[in-house]
Amino acid sequence: MSQSVSYIVDGDISVVTVNNPPVNALSHHVRQGLYDCFTAADADDTVATILICDGRTFIAGADITEFGKPPKPPHFSLPLNAMENMSKPVVAAIHGTALGGGLETALCCHYRVAVPSAKVGLPEVHLGLLPGAGGTQRLPRLIGAQAAVEAIATGRHIDAATAHAAGVIDALVDEGDLLEGAKTFARKIVSEGATLRKVRDMKEKVTGVDPAIFAAARATATKARRGFKAPLSCIACVEAACTLPFDEGMAREREMFQELHDDIQSSAQQHIFFAERAASKVNDMPNDIDLLDIKRVGVIGAGTMGGGIAMNFANVGIPVILLEMNQELLDKGLGVVRGNYDRTASKGRLSDAQVEERMGLITATLDYEDLTDVDIIIEAVYENMDVKKEVFGKLDEVARAGCILATNTSTLDVDEIAAVTRRPEMVIGTHFFSPANVMKLLEIVRGAKTSFETLATTLAVAKAIKKVGVVVGVCDGFVGNRMIHRYLAQSQYLLEEGCLPHEVDAPIYDLGFAMGPLTMSDLAGLDVGWRIRQGKGLPENLAVGERYCEIGDRICEKGRFGQKTGAGYYKYETGNRGAQRDPEIEQLVVDYSREKGIERREIGENEVLERLMYSLINEGAWILEEGIAQRASDIDVIYVYGYGVPAYLGGPMFYADHIGLDNVYRRVCEFAEQDPASWKPAPLLKRLAESGGTFN
Ligand code: 3HC
């Protein structure tokens, strides 16, 4: 028997137990162990066999670390067929999460019981895959095509009660003793003359299915997951379950699984899965740091950011005190928060009671003294160093010792802010992305004096509010915005050299980004950057040899601040967020080049794409060289969760590895030769290119 799967005879019942920490993945030795144990159980004289798992969860899927490597026998089908063909009933006993290959294993058992806290699902689509161990063929037979296609194409986790109602779970058993509950269930069905119920033989729910279900699913997936291949393959496989006999459907599933498995999209999505988990690890931090207890939170500033930040805590049941300078701003901020919740409720995603419960967790105040017993305070006031310093001075006075002081700055020096307090070790940056209640990214800015206790607690806070926390160092713009600054600068230079706005945006959108740089600027608002540039006295105060394009300033001078004013690089109609080309701006761009004596030229899509992507990548390499990011995959996580880069590209650094760093470096050097003011090839990029290395 394998060490990770054991088998015992317990009176009239045999029990097969998987123990493969941390998540009981179906590694090759588990597959072999399951086959061996079920073969043995089939031959014993018990009346039923239970499949159960040790540790925190039922089997959470195939072992993802085995993907992309030469396959190790046995294939999933060996143990799964053995289970399904057992001569006595097999009951899967589920706790934690039965995901992917885990649920597929359970679907090969004749019955399934679960504790109420369990969840099931087929999340392979998030790894750029489809369920490859029969899930696309068995789930529709059990719950019907419509429900199955929804579950498989979105990869959603389904709670035990819903799964029970849908027929995936046959019975819910007490949280206390799953094994006992499963045994009781097994004895009951045996005494009632249980049949060896095989999901593969169920036909009713896959007969006469309306093909419109699949057309609708395709339309939804194409819109919601633009460019992703896996959702469409998932839908095709469920469709095959409704049109082909079981074995032919299985063959189709296996073929399509292999296609996805061999595609770069799947490697990229697996990269992001592991990158997301690596991001919370701090290289020099000991494992045994005690976390501070975060029970109450203070948020300073009820503007768009502050309100959104407060919602994150209220959403997970943590009380928040929201402070503003005057009642009017406070009322306005709370109104926006309520409006956000009401909109979610109107879509049926929150009940009215839940809205009230969440609003009830947010207390408003004008008085700093009300913050004396919170555990972390997040400042989200106007982005200005003097203002922030003043706020931190006050917070340091009122907050109890042991309270973390966090700043939501997106550019400012966290160390300078920390220096005005008597607790720099408890000061940290928490850079949320707008809209803060929606975007999953949280850049956690570690100051020179930030303690491990503060850092580890902030990482735990990120997890608690369901954000992906990435630790970054202090520099202007940290990781995400520092890189985007280079990218946006290139978008301007492309305009003055010959592109029109849509020609700058299209190649990036076509690559898969949610939008191109100029549409993104319009969405973010053009006035913020303009004010910052004015504050720096630009372009008058430019350093010698520095490149500057005034097109953005000219657009702002016309009162066009982007989407919110209905006009920016593009024009927008009321009630329609779609950017439309605007002849006025196109003329402005052409006139600007003429005025500056720049001869406009035709710039190919490929050059546009390279200049935009490589400006990100080259700056990313500088950031790694300087230790501002711990690892290239952290940068990828930042771009996927904060900047609308689809997971199937794996983020800019993964993309660079895929293109080949020698190719990227060669082009960066060519660009630097033409335009030394805006391109400085990163030494790390050079070293890796020359040694045949990769970022990841
Ligand atoms: N294979 C290998 N390692 C896995 C894994 C898997 N399927 N799932 C999780 N892990 C690892 C993680 O990388 C992490 O490792 P680390 O500690 O070294 O960073 C560790 O297990 C713990 O994972 P989490 O930090 O994510 O733990 P949580 O408790 O937060 O979440 C979970 C647990 C919900 C199971 C989550 O890990 C998860 O969603 N895992 C992936 C589930 C999945 O996608 N299953 C389908 C796999 S593909 C498949 O089954 C193909 C089949 O159809 C043929």
Boltz pocket constraint, residues with backbone or C-beta under 6 A from the ligand:
constraints:
  - pocket:
      binder: B
      contacts: [[A, 22], [A, 23], [A, 25], [A, 57], [A, 60], [A, 61], [A, 62], [A, 63], [A, 64], [A, 65], [A, 76], [A, 97], [A, 99], [A, 100], [A, 101], [A, 102], [A, 104], [A, 123], [A, 124], [A, 127], [A, 129], [A, 130], [A, 131], [A, 132], [A, 133], [A, 135], [A, 273], [A, 274], [A, 277], [A, 278]]
      max_distance: 6.0
